[in-house]
Amino acid sequence: MRAPERLGPYTYRQSDACFPLGQDSLLLAAFATLRRGEKVWDLGCGAGALLLLLAGREQDLTLTGVERSPDDSALARENLRENGLAGEILTGDIGALALPAGAASLVICNPPYFQAGRGASGGPARMGAEGLEPWCAAAGRLLKNGGRFALTCRPERLAELFACLTAHGMEPKRLQLVQHGPDKPPSVALVEGVRQGRPGLTVLPVHLMNRRN
C-alpha cells in the first residue's frame, strides 16, 4: 500500500497497483459543476479518489462508482466506509453492466488518455482499446436531461470527444485547457457536456500549472 493521502477532510488509501492519483484528477474534481444533493457517478473510479474529492466540495451527494478491477473496487468501498460516506461501488465493465437510465445528475470520468494502436503511449494504465465511445455511451445513458458529464482528455482528441458527446445526446458546454507553462502546449483538456443541452461552448481561461491559483 502507498502512504495515505489527505483529500480535503478525507483520507485516501490506494494500493501499489492503483493508477497513482495525479493532478488531472484534482483539476477535474475542481472543474466539474457540482450542486448539493446531486446523484454522482464516477466511471472508472479506481480506489474512489474523485468521489472523495467531490464529497469534500459539497454535501448530501449520492455517490456511485463503477470500476472493472475487483481489487480497486474493494479499496473504493473501504475508502467510502472509512471516511463515513455512504455510496455504492459496482464492479464490472461499463459496456457490460446494466446501467440505469437517467439515474445521474453528474457523471465524472478520467478515462485513458491514449487509444491502443494509435501511436502515442501513456503506458498500459493510460491506454484503452475502445477509445472514448464507451465512456460517452455510458454517460449518455446514465444522465437525466440537463445532467452533466465532466471528464478529461488529451487536447488532440477533442474533435473525437465532441463527436462522441453529440452522438450520445450531450452538448459540449465548458472547456478549459491545462498547460505546464506559458511556453508549453496544452497537455490536458477539461470538458463538461450537458445532456440535451443547447449549443454554445464556454472556453475558460487556460489553467497554468506553474503559477499559484
Stockholm file with secondary structure:
# STOCKHOLM 1.0

chainA/1-213         MRAPERLGPYTYRQSDACFPLGQDSLLLAAFATLRRGEKVWDLGCGAGALLLLLAGREQDLTLTGVERSPDDSALARENLRENGLAGEILTGDIGALALPAGAASLVICNPPYFQAGRGASGGPARMGAEGLEPWCAAAGRLLKNGGRFALTCRPERLAELFACLTAHGMEPKRLQLVQHGPDKPPSVALVEGVRQGRPGLTVLPVHLMNRRN
#=GR chainA/1-213 SS CCCCEEETTEEECCCTTSCCCCHHHHHHHHHSCCCTTCEEEEETCTTTHHHHHHHHHSSSCEEEEEESCHHHHHHHHHHHHHTTCCCEEEESCTTTSCCCTTCEEEEEECCCSEETTSSCCCCGGGEESSTTHHHHHHHHHHEEEEEEEEEEECGGGHHHHHHHHHHTTEEEEEEEEEESSTTSCCCEEEEEEEETCCSCCEECCCEETTSCC
#=GC SS_cons         CCCCEEETTEEECCCTTSCCCCHHHHHHHHHSCCCTTCEEEEETCTTTHHHHHHHHHSSSCEEEEEESCHHHHHHHHHHHHHTTCCCEEEESCTTTSCCCTTCEEEEEECCCSEETTSSCCCCGGGEESSTTHHHHHHHHHHEEEEEEEEEEECGGGHHHHHHHHHHTTEEEEEEEEEESSTTSCCCEEEEEEEETCCSCCEECCCEETTSCC
//
